[in-house]
Amino acid sequence: MTTAETDTTTGGQAGVDGTDGAHGTDGTDGTEGPDGTEGPDGGEGPHVAEGPDAAEGPDVAEGPAAAPAPVKSAVRTVLLLEHFAARPGLHSLADIQNDLSLPKSSLYMLLRTLVNLGWVETDATGTRYGIGVRALLVGSSYIDGDEVVAAARPTLDRLSGDTTETIHLARLDGTSVVYLATRPSQHYLRPFTRVGRRLPVHSTALGKALLATHTDEEVRRLLPRRLEAVTQHTITDREQLMAELALVREQGYAVDREENTLGLRCFGVAVPYRTPARDAVSCSVPVARLTAGHEQMIKAALFEARDRLSVVTRRM
């Protein structure tokens, strides 16, 4: 969560299909080697006779298939779009190049291609770049097509009505949680919230509820090497966080005690339609409005919501 609110250039030309021009090529679009060479008029070479009745010899066990080599231009495109997603606003070519350490000529041609396709937008001068509207269309289609989000809507609506506070459904993504759905608070003082927001897994009730469904060994592998302090209350010691997760497993819910946003406390539960869980639900409330009775009511409502979601997502 973020702070509560009251009602809150030009380089050389790059090649085509992965070619970077002066900076080297990813591959050549020329003819294939011997394994891909065809005979005249497309004819194949003579067939090699197989054994009787085309019987093959005993099967030879193959090792695991090697992962395909990444396509450099595709990797760069994804890195660029993720860079824009993490840094809203418009950015100069020099700043982008400095952040991503890509060849300037290749980066410029990639940006111009994405501008032409609508994935990147520029300012009036054409020298500053940011995420384009097509990214929104793809993001919206992910939410619209997600079965869990669709199934959870009635439960989220009911949880919002029962608690009158801000409700989130989020998914684990690496070392972060990403909001898939939100319901705003019915109060004047409420936290900022939006679908698509990404928050650290270790500083949120959502993230801690999800981490607690993993083993300690899995959690240690998942956690970033360094736990960043979002506020002065954020747990940054890995062993202290492990102890916190043991408590989450025991009590069935996680708490963010102003660890992500000062003045805001959050309670979260994992949705156990998968093991380990990948989705969680939370309720956020300003500390100034949180009484002991309200806290108990929120926890009870979250447990009830978790049980309903467990039923509707059972086969997902």
KAFEN-V116059 format. One record per run of one state. SS is the DSSP state (a for helix, b for strand, c for the rest). FROM is the first residue (numbers start at 0). TO is the last residue. Records with the same first field share a line. If there is no record, write none. Layout:
SS->FROM-TO ; FROM-TO
This chain:
c->0-3 ; 6-17 ; 19-19 ; 23-23 ; 25-32 ; 36-38 ; 42-50 ; 54-70 ; 86-89 ; 100-102 ; 117-118 ; 122-126 ; 131-131 ; 145-145 ; 163-164 ; 173-174 ; 183-187 ; 190-196 ; 203-203 ; 211-214 ; 222-236 ; 251-252 ; 257-262 ; 271-277 ; 289-290 ; 312-315
b->4-5 ; 18-18 ; 24-24 ; 90-91 ; 119-121 ; 127-130 ; 165-172 ; 175-182 ; 188-189 ; 197-199 ; 253-256 ; 263-270 ; 278-285
a->20-22 ; 33-35 ; 39-41 ; 51-53 ; 71-85 ; 92-99 ; 103-116 ; 132-144 ; 146-162 ; 200-202 ; 204-210 ; 215-221 ; 237-250 ; 286-288 ; 291-311
